[in-house]
Amino acid sequence: MTSIERTAYPRFKRLITAHELHLFFSPTRDELEWAADATDCDEHLLALLLMLKSYRRMGCFPALEDVPEMVVDFVRRAVEPPEGTLPVYRAERTAKHHRGLVRKQAGVTYDQAKARGIVEQSIRKEAAAKNRPADLINIALEKVVEAGLELPGFSTFDKMASKIRTEVNASIRAGIHDRMSPPTGSAV
């Protein structure tokens, strides 16, 4: 298994600077209005804005519990909900609806089959020349982003890189074996 830290797969950094918070997680007036129009309570407003800002930063949806507390606090201060408001969804249906709203707002398509196809095609193309899974994953990441698609989970990239690399390496070994001439004569 490839370590996610060895790849360009988006994830939250352990330490986020104040500059990064302002640059990537400050909701604009338009975003605040959009989120307020799409939600019916403070918890959903906060959750939707966190999903939007996280998606725009990372290209995928982290679980709300994986969003660093400093990011939650930063967005909470921008929204100014009642004290103690947490970004939660009472129903998965609401979270799914909000992911659809964020995709529309961000102008991306949710087509995991197409994304997985791009991942497989790009890894297969590069696996004959590159053997490090992290390199193969990074190339596939770039291709999925270029296609304007939502990123599959890291485990999808990792499993495909491992499987395809194994297949390509076996094919290379078989090709070498087939080209080897049989031993001639016997050694005394």
N, C-alpha and C positions, 0 to 999 in steps of 0.2 A: 504494500500500500504506500502510495506517494504521500508525503507530508504536504498538507495544504500550504504551509509556510514556504515551501520550495517553488510554488507556482504563483502566477499572477491572479489566481481566483480571488474575487473580491471578498473581503471580510473586514470586520471592524478591527482597528488597531487597538492595542492595549492602552496606549496613551494618545489621547486626541487633544491637540493644542486648541487654545482659545481661537486662534486664527482659523483653524480647520472647522471648528464648530460654527463660526460666523459664516465662513465661506460655503460650507456644504449643507448646513442644517438650519439656517435662518429661513423661516417661511416668509415668502413675499406677501404683500397685501392681497394680490390676486389669488395666491394659494390659500391664504386664510379664508377669503370669501368663498372660494370653490369648496373647500372642506366644510365650512359652516353650512353651505347650501346642501351638501350631500349627507350631512349627519344630523342626528336628532338628540344627541347628548354629549356632554363634555368628554366622557371616556372615549367615545367613538371619534370625536373631533381630534383628540390627541393621538389616538391610534392611527387614524387615516393620515395625518400629517407626518407621523413617524414613518409610516409605510412609504409615503411619497418621497420624502427626503432620503430615506435609506435606499429606496429603489434607484433614485436618480444618482446616488453616490456609487452604488454597487452593481446595478443591473440585475438584481435578484431580490427576493423578499426574505429578509431574515425573520425568524420567529420573534415576536415582540419581546419575549423574555431574553433574547440574545442581544437586544439593543442595549448598549452600555448605559448605565444609569446617568452618566454625565450628559449623554445625548438626550435622554428622556427629560432630564431636568432643564436642559437648555431650551428644548422645544416647549416644555410646559411653561417656562417663564415667558416665552414669546406669546403664547396663547392666553395666559392668565386665567385658567379655569379655577374653580373653587379649590382651596387647599386640600391636599390628599387625593386629588384626581389621578387615577391610574389609567394607562392605555390598555384597555381590555375589551374583548368581544365576548358577549354572553352566548352568541351563537356562531358557529362556523360559517353559516350562510352569510352573515354580515361581513365576516372577514373576506370571504370569497368575492362578494359583491364589491368590496372596497379594493381588492386586488385588481378587479376588472376596471374600476374607475381610474386607478393609478396607471394601469397599462394604457388606457385611452389618453389620459393626460400626458403621459411620457411618450406617446406615439410608438409603442412597441407592440409586437404581436406575441400572443401566447400560442405557440405551436411546438409542443415538446417533441413530437415525432419528427418534424422538420429539423429542429435543433439537434436532436440525436443523430439524424442522418448527416448533417453537416459535420458534427463531431467525428462520426465514424469515417466519413470520406476524407477529412483533413488528416486524421491520425493515420489512416491507411496509406495515404499519399506520402507522408513524411517518415513513416516507420522504417522504411528501407534505408534511409540515410541518417536517422537520429534514433538513438536507443534509450535515451533518458526519458522516463515517463513525464517528468516535469516539463521538458521541452515540448513533448507532444501535446500535453494538456494546454500549454500556453498558446501554441499555434491554433489549436481547436477553439480556445476561448476567443481569440481574435476573430476567427471566421464567424462564430455565432454572433458576436457583437456587430460585425460588419453587416450581417444579414438583418439586423434590427429585431432580433428575437430575444426573448427572455432566456437567461442562462438556466440550463438544467442544474441540478444539484452537483456538488463536487464529486460525490460518490459515482455519479454517472460518468463523468470524465475519467475518473481514476480506473473504474472497472473496464471501460472501453479501451483505454490506453494499455492496460495490462493484457487484456485478451488479444487485442489486435497485434501488439508487439510480440506476443508469444507466437501467434500464427505466422507473422512475417519472418521472425527468426527461424521458425521451423522450416519455412519455405526456403530460406537462404541456405540453411544447413542441408536440406534435401538436394538443392541445386548443386551445391559443392560436392556432395556425396556422389551424385549422378555423373559429374564430370571427372571424378577420380578414376584413374585407370586401375584395373585389378593388379595386385602384386604379381611380378614376374619372377619365376624361379624360386627356389627355396634356399634359405641361408643354411650353411653347414656349421 
